[in-house]
Amino acid sequence: MSPVCQVTGKKPMKGHHVSHANNKTIRTFEPNLLYPRLWVESQNRWVRLRVSTAGLRGIDKLGVEAVLAEIKARKKA
């Protein structure tokens, strides 16, 4: 699977390695993805998500339930 955050939608970006001689070669910037197990109280079970660190901060701020509802709403639309 491609490395994409399920919360924020972050995905790999393209850029350049720039050497001391100013030669440029293409490289990719991968998002910092984690695979945490999150406890969902309403469903009484663990959920595993592919989340960037920024997405994890959003989960801490909004709560797991709100983020999961947002993901489901995005899938339906």
N, C-alpha and C positions, 0 to 999 in steps of 0.2 A: 504494500500500500504506500501511497505517496505521503511524505511527512507533512500533514496539514493539521493544524490545531482545530479541534472540534468546537471550541468555544469562540475563539477570536477569528478563526479563518486564516491565520498566518500560514504562509507557505514559502518554499525556497525562493530566493531572489538571485539574480545573476549580477556579477560584478567583475572586477579585474584584480588580479595580483599585479602589483606594480613593483618592478625590481629597481635596484639602485641605478641601473642604466636606463630607467624609464621604459623598459619593455613591458607590455601589457598582455597578460594571458587571462582567459575567461575562467572564472571560478564561481562556485555557488555558495550562498550564505544560507545555511540551514537554520530553521527555528529551533529554539531550545525546548524540545518536547520531553515531557515526563508522562509516565503511565500510572498515576496514583489510583488506589482503590478508595473510593469515597462512599461513606455510609449515608444512605437515603432513609431517613426515619419513617417517612410515610409509606414506603414500599417494604420496609423492614429487611433490606438487603444491601449488599455491596454493589457498587457500579464502578467499572473500570473505564476511564476515558483517556484519550490521547490529548493532552493539554499542554500548551506552552506555559512558561512561568508567568507571563502576563495574564493568561487565562486563569491560572491558579489563584492569582491575586483577586481577580474578579469573582471567583467562586467564594473566596474568603469574605469578600465585601457583600455580595448579594445573597449568598447561600446556595447550596447544591440544588435545592428544589426549584428555585427561580431560574437557574441556569439551564437545568434539564428541560423545563417548560419552554424556555426560549429556543433551545435546540429543536424540540419537537415542532414548535410553531414554524421555524425556518424550513424544516423538512416538508411540511404540508404546503407551504406557499410556493 
